[in-house]
């Protein structure tokens, strides 16, 4: 989609679809201006459809023999109600009403009431991502016409760099959605590694893929234990972005990469939705999606390590048993009391590996626990960290991205639930506070001198009905947050 700033006003803009944001407390005044353009009484039409510009109100009209052909009015609420996220929400809804047209969209909102740069970024992301549809696996996909041009009307700032960043971020989100949405027979650990290889062909990237023997030499007993029940080979992915400029910061981003999770011998049954366990690599999708965006953005002063311990969790005669004891690469022993708590085992060795790189910060993303979904629902991720500065910076990046996140407690007394009679710790604790004990487990494998954050995305990685700028299915959650955080953190 081509995106540009229009020098026209509402009175003379030419295109196919015009989207206008209206204020509840300024509706009459705004309509007087719009009426002059269309020579009609929109006020009466809007009253018939009970549109009063309340927050998230939306109505559309087809205009015969007119340019634009379609007018979409969206409610922004009262002046004091306007926020970047409320704009993001209503523009996402408006975008879906443009499907079926492959022409030009124009958007006007009261720019003077918002921080223009942030609003531009939110609108561009909302429009582009709301129009995304994954049709790769349909033999006869229905025509998915969508607008080819977007113009922002009435902007006074130079927002060229913001437009470019938003577009580049969307590339990463779209890749993440495709990775999560792909079926497990199409997205294997090897294919996930091939996606990293494609990204590595961009400027300033290096790639290292460790196979089973490499990981065995590094004593990654926890990760390899999870993979041993699958016929597919594990792939430990280490993708590095290293610009030519002087490096001011180094970070590591780790994504859980279970391309399919059967639960192992603790097989997922009943309401566990085993058919959706292809999305158990949602963390790795977010990390590789971020790498895809970074390949375009090319931040100048930060080195980034993208790490994924990819494998399947399957059942065969070689699969790990409940009760087995394995040793992670930091020599800690783990009693596996639940083979369906496998993600934290793969992350354990990934965190030890990342810690040895001595980054300034480590952030991991994982579809780790159903307990987090119970606590926060399917639109909010959980955030665990002992570092207030890191928590604040990630939360700020997520809020700007329109991605829900909530800091959860690292309650140390709950670590007692991970005690094992035979090993250093068990891989799961009691049922209560399961997402907290999962975070406390991961903490055991991080160098305590390195600021670290864990983000549980089990809820927002997938949406049955669609949410925000994500149609039903994979959401690409985490990419926008990580891209914002990386760009902020380097400074």
C-alpha positions in Angstrom: 0.0 0.0 0.0 1.3 3.4 -1.0 1.0 5.9 1.9 1.4 9.7 1.6 0.4 13.0 3.1 -2.2 14.9 1.1 -2.0 18.7 0.6 -5.7 18.8 -0.1 -8.5 19.6 2.4 -11.7 17.8 3.0 -13.3 20.3 0.6 -11.3 19.3 -2.4 -9.7 15.9 -1.7 -10.2 13.4 -4.6 -10.2 9.6 -4.1 -12.5 6.6 -3.7 -13.2 6.4 0.1 -13.1 9.2 2.6 -12.9 8.4 6.4 -13.6 11.3 8.7 -13.3 11.3 12.5 -16.0 13.3 14.2 -16.3 14.7 17.8 -19.5 14.2 19.8 -19.2 17.7 21.3 -18.3 19.3 17.9 -20.5 17.3 15.6 -22.8 20.1 14.4 -19.8 22.4 13.6 -17.9 19.7 11.8 -21.0 18.6 9.7 -21.5 22.2 8.5 -18.0 22.0 6.9 -18.6 18.6 5.4 -22.0 19.5 4.1 -20.5 22.2 2.0 -18.4 19.6 0.2 -21.2 17.1 -0.5 -24.1 19.6 -0.9 -26.4 17.5 1.3 -27.7 17.3 4.8 -25.6 14.7 6.5 -27.0 15.6 9.9 -30.4 14.2 9.0 -28.9 11.1 7.5 -26.8 10.5 10.6 -29.7 11.0 12.9 -31.7 8.3 11.1 -28.8 5.9 11.7 -28.5 7.0 15.3 -25.0 8.2 14.8 -23.9 10.9 17.4 -20.1 10.5 17.1 -19.9 8.6 20.4 -16.6 6.7 20.8 -16.4 3.8 18.3 -19.6 4.9 16.4 -19.3 4.2 12.7 -21.5 4.6 9.7 -20.9 4.6 6.0 -22.7 6.0 2.9 -22.3 5.2 -0.7 -22.4 8.4 -2.8 -23.8 8.0 -6.3 -21.9 9.8 -9.1 -19.6 11.4 -6.5 -15.9 11.5 -5.7 -15.3 9.9 -3.2 -17.7 7.1 -3.9 -18.0 6.2 -0.2 -18.0 8.3 3.0 -17.2 6.6 6.3 -17.9 8.6 9.5 -16.3 7.4 12.7 -17.1 8.6 16.2 -14.2 9.8 18.4 -16.3 10.7 21.5 -15.8 14.0 23.3 -12.6 16.0 23.0 -11.3 14.7 26.4 -12.0 11.1 25.3 -9.5 11.1 22.4 -6.4 8.9 22.7 -4.0 7.2 20.3 -5.5 3.8 21.2 -9.1 5.0 20.8 -8.1 6.3 17.3 -6.4 3.0 16.6 -9.5 1.1 17.5 -12.0 3.1 15.5 -9.8 3.4 12.4 -9.3 -0.4 12.4 -13.1 -0.8 12.3 -13.4 1.7 9.5 -10.6 -0.1 7.5 -12.7 -3.3 7.3 -15.4 -1.3 5.5 -13.0 -0.5 2.7 -12.4 -4.1 1.7 -13.7 -4.7 -1.8 -12.2 -1.4 -3.2 -8.7 -1.2 -4.7 -8.6 2.5 -5.0 -7.5 5.4 -2.7 -8.5 6.1 0.9 -8.3 9.5 2.5 -8.4 9.9 6.3 -9.0 13.1 8.3 -9.2 13.4 12.1 -8.8 16.5 14.3 -5.0 16.3 14.3 -4.7 19.3 16.6 -6.2 17.3 19.5 -3.5 14.5 19.4 0.2 14.1 19.1 0.4 14.0 15.3 3.3 11.6 15.0 1.9 9.0 17.2 -1.5 9.3 15.6 0.0 8.9 12.1 1.9 5.8 13.2 -1.3 4.3 14.8 -3.5 5.0 11.8 -1.0 3.6 9.2 -0.6 0.4 11.2 -4.3 0.1 11.8 -5.3 0.5 8.2 -2.6 -1.8 6.8 -2.9 -4.6 9.4 -6.7 -4.6 9.4 -6.6 -5.2 5.7 -4.2 -8.2 6.0 -5.6 -11.6 5.0 -3.7 -14.8 4.8 -4.9 -16.7 1.7 -1.8 -18.9 1.1 -3.5 -22.2 1.8 -6.7 -21.7 -0.2 -6.9 -23.5 -3.6 -9.4 -20.9 -4.9 -9.0 -17.9 -2.7 -11.8 -15.4 -2.9 -10.9 -12.0 -4.3 -9.5 -9.9 -1.5 -9.6 -6.5 -3.0 -8.2 -3.8 -0.7 -7.2 -0.2 -1.2 -3.8 0.4 -2.8 -3.3 4.0 -1.6 -3.7 5.8 1.7 -3.6 9.6 2.1 -3.6 11.5 5.4 -5.4 14.8 5.0 -4.6 17.9 7.0 -1.2 16.9 8.5 1.1 19.8 9.4 4.2 18.0 10.4 6.9 16.3 8.4 6.0 12.7 9.2 7.9 10.9 6.4 10.1 9.0 8.8 7.1 7.9 10.8 5.3 6.7 7.7 8.3 4.6 6.8 8.8 3.1 10.2 5.1 2.2 10.5 5.2 0.4 7.1 8.4 -1.4 8.0 6.9 -2.5 11.3 3.8 -3.9 9.5 6.1 -6.1 7.4 7.2 -7.7 10.6 3.7 -8.1 12.0 2.5 -9.7 8.7 5.4 -12.2 8.8 4.6 -13.1 12.4 1.0 -13.7 11.5 2.0 -15.9 8.6 4.3 -17.9 10.8 1.8 -18.4 13.6 -1.1 -19.1 11.1 0.8 -21.8 9.1 -0.1 -25.4 9.9 2.4 -27.5 11.7 3.0 -29.7 8.6 4.1 -26.6 6.8 6.0 -24.8 9.6 8.5 -27.2 11.1 11.7 -26.3 13.0 13.6 -26.5 9.8 11.2 -24.1 8.0 11.4 -21.7 10.9 15.2 -21.7 10.6 14.8 -21.1 6.8 12.8 -18.0 7.6 15.6 -16.8 9.8 18.0 -17.5 6.9 15.9 -15.3 4.5 16.1 -12.4 7.0 19.9 -13.0 7.5 20.4 -12.1 3.8 19.7 -8.5 4.7 22.4 -6.0 5.5 24.2 -6.3 8.9 22.8 -9.7 9.8 24.6 -12.9 10.7 23.0 -16.4 11.2 24.1 -19.4 13.2 21.9 -22.6 13.3 22.8 -25.2 15.9 21.7 -28.8 15.2 21.2 -31.5 17.8 24.9 -32.4 18.0 25.8 -28.7 18.5 23.3 -28.3 21.3 24.4 -31.6 22.9 28.0 -30.2 22.9 26.7 -27.2 24.7 24.9 -29.5 27.3 21.4 -28.2 26.4 19.8 -31.1 28.2 16.5 -29.4 28.9 15.9 -28.2 25.3 16.9 -31.5 23.8 14.7 -33.5 26.2 11.6 -31.7 24.7 12.7 -32.5 21.2 13.5 -36.2 21.6 9.9 -37.4 21.0 9.7 -35.9 17.5 11.0 -37.3 14.2 11.8 -33.7 13.2 15.3 -32.3 14.1 15.5 -29.4 16.5 17.0 -26.2 15.2 18.5 -23.6 17.6 18.4 -20.3 15.8 20.8 -17.4 16.6 20.2 -14.5 14.3 22.3 -11.4 15.0 21.9 -7.8 13.8 25.1 -5.8 14.1 25.2 -2.4 12.4 28.5 -0.8 11.2 28.0 2.2 13.6 29.5 2.2 17.1 27.4 -0.1 19.3 25.9 1.7 22.3 23.6 -1.2 23.5 23.3 -4.9 23.1 20.1 -6.8 23.7 18.8 -10.4 23.3 15.3 -11.3 22.2 14.2 -14.9 22.8 11.1 -16.5 21.4 9.6 -19.8 22.4 9.6 -22.0 19.3 7.4 -25.0 19.7 6.2 -25.5 16.2 3.7 -28.0 17.6 2.9 -29.0 21.1 1.0 -32.2 21.7 1.7 -32.0 25.4 3.9 -35.1 25.3 2.8 -37.9 27.6 0.8 -35.3 29.5 -1.3 -35.2 26.3 -3.5 -32.2 25.7 -7.1 -33.4 26.0 -10.6 -32.0 26.4 -10.7 -28.2 26.2 -6.9 -27.9 25.6 -7.6 -27.2 21.8 -4.7 -29.4 20.6 -5.5 -28.3 17.0 -4.4 -24.8 17.9 -1.1 -25.8 19.3 0.6 -24.7 16.1 0.6 -21.3 17.7 3.0 -22.4 20.5 5.7 -20.8 18.4 4.1 -17.4 18.8 7.0 -16.1 20.7 9.5 -17.0 18.0 7.1 -15.5 15.4 7.2 -12.2 17.3 11.0 -12.3 17.6 11.5 -13.2 13.9 8.9 -10.7 12.9 10.8 -8.0 14.8 14.0 -9.1 13.0 12.2 -8.7 9.7 11.2 -5.1 10.7 14.7 -4.3 12.0 16.1 -5.5 8.7 14.2 -2.6 7.1 14.6 0.0 9.9 18.3 -0.6 10.4 18.6 1.1 13.8 22.2 2.5 14.0 23.6 1.9 17.5 22.2 -1.3 18.8 23.3 -5.0 18.5 20.4 -7.4 18.7 20.5 -11.2 19.2 17.3 -13.0 18.1 17.3 -16.5 19.6 14.8 -19.4 19.1 15.2 -22.9 20.4 12.8 -24.5 17.9 11.4 -28.0 18.1 8.3 -30.1 18.4 6.8 -31.7 21.6 5.6 -35.1 20.4 5.0 -38.6 21.7 6.9 -41.7 20.7 9.0 -44.4 22.3 11.9 -41.9 22.8 9.8 -39.1 24.2 10.6 -37.7 27.7 8.7 -39.3 30.5 6.9 -37.6 33.3 9.4 -38.0 36.2 12.5 -37.8 34.1 15.3 -35.6 35.4 17.3 -33.6 32.9 20.3 -31.2 33.2 20.2 -27.7 31.7 23.3 -26.0 30.2 23.9 -24.1 33.5 24.1 -27.6 35.2 20.8 -27.2 37.1 18.8 -30.4 37.2 15.1 -30.4 36.5 12.5 -33.0 37.4 9.9 -33.0 34.7 6.7 -33.6 36.5 4.6 -32.4 33.5 5.7 -32.9 29.9 3.2 -30.3 28.8 5.3 -27.6 30.6 7.9 -27.9 27.9 8.3 -24.4 26.7 10.1 -23.3 29.9 12.5 -26.2 29.3 13.5 -24.9 25.9 13.7 -21.4 27.2 15.9 -22.4 30.0 18.8 -23.3 27.7 18.0 -20.4 25.5 18.3 -18.0 28.5 21.6 -19.5 29.6 22.9 -19.2 26.0 21.7 -15.5 25.8 23.3 -14.7 29.2 26.7 -15.8 28.0 26.5 -13.1 25.3 26.5 -10.5 28.1 23.8 -8.3 26.7 22.5 -5.1 28.4 19.0 -6.7 28.6 17.2 -9.9 27.8 13.5 -10.1 26.9 11.8 -13.4 26.2 8.3 -13.9 24.7 6.4 -17.2 25.0 2.9 -18.7 24.8 3.8 -20.1 28.2 0.8 -20.7 30.4 -2.9 -21.1 30.3 -2.8 -19.6 33.8 -1.9 -16.2 32.2 -5.0 -16.4 30.0 -7.2 -17.1 33.1 -5.7 -14.1 34.8 -5.6 -11.5 32.0 -7.8 -12.9 29.2 -7.0 -13.0 25.5 -6.1 -9.4 24.8 -3.4 -8.7 27.5 0.0 -10.2 27.9 1.7 -10.7 31.3 5.0 -9.1 32.0 7.4 -10.3 34.7 10.6 -8.6 35.7 12.5 -7.4 38.8 13.8 -4.4 36.9 11.5 -1.3 37.2 13.2 0.6 34.4 12.9 -2.3 32.0 9.2 -2.8 33.0 8.5 0.9 32.4 10.2 1.0 29.0 8.5 -2.2 27.7 5.1 -1.1 29.0 5.5 2.3 27.3 6.4 0.6 24.0 3.4 -1.7 24.3 1.0 1.1 25.0 2.2 3.1 22.0 1.8 -0.1 19.9 -1.8 -0.6 21.1 -0.8 -4.0 22.5 -2.1 -4.8 26.0 0.4 -5.7 28.7 0.3 -5.8 32.5 3.1 -6.2 34.9 2.7 -9.2 37.2 4.4 -10.0 40.5 7.6 -12.0 40.9 6.5 -13.3 44.3 9.5 -15.1 45.6 7.8 -17.3 48.2 5.9 -19.1 45.4 9.3 -20.5 44.3 8.9 -23.1 47.1 6.3 -24.8 44.8 9.1 -25.6 42.4 11.1 -27.6 45.0 11.9 -31.2 44.0 12.9 -34.0 46.3 15.4 -35.4 43.8 16.5 -32.5 41.6 17.3 -28.8 41.9 13.7 -27.9 40.9 10.6 -29.2 39.2 9.3 -27.7 35.9 5.9 -26.9 37.3 4.5 -25.8 40.7 1.0 -26.0 42.2 -2.0 -25.1 40.1 -2.5 -21.6 41.8 -0.3 -18.8 40.4 0.9 -21.0 37.6 2.1 -18.1 35.4 4.1 -16.7 38.3 5.9 -19.9 39.2 6.6 -20.3 35.4 8.4 -16.9 35.5 10.2 -17.8 38.7 11.4 -21.0 37.0 12.8 -19.1 34.0 14.6 -16.7 36.3 16.8 -19.6 37.5 18.5 -19.6 34.1 19.2 -15.9 33.7 22.5 -14.3 34.8 21.2 -12.2 37.7 23.4 -9.3 36.7 21.5 -8.8 33.4 18.1 -7.0 33.4 15.6 -9.6 32.2 11.9 -9.5 31.3 9.5 -12.4 30.5 6.3 -11.7 28.5 3.6 -14.4 28.4 1.6 -14.0 25.2 -0.6 -17.1 25.5 -3.7 -14.9 25.4 -3.2 -12.3 22.7 -1.2 -14.5 20.2 -4.5 -15.7 18.6 -8.0 -14.3 18.3 -11.0 -16.4 17.4 -13.1 -13.4 16.3 -10.5 -10.8 15.6 -9.4 -8.0 17.8 -8.1 -4.4 17.2 -6.2 -4.4 13.9 -6.0 -8.2 13.8 -8.6 -10.1 11.8 -9.5 -13.6 13.2 -6.6 -15.9 13.6 -2.9 -15.0 14.3 -2.5 -11.5 15.7 1.3 -11.0 15.3 1.3 -9.8 18.9 4.6 -8.5 20.2 6.2 -7.2 17.0 5.0 -3.6 17.4 6.0 -3.6 21.0 9.5 -5.0 20.5 10.2 -2.7 17.5 9.2 0.3 19.6 11.2 -0.9 22.5 14.3 -1.5 20.4 14.1 1.9 18.8 13.7 3.6 22.2 16.3 1.4 24.0 19.2 2.2 21.7 19.0 5.8 22.8 
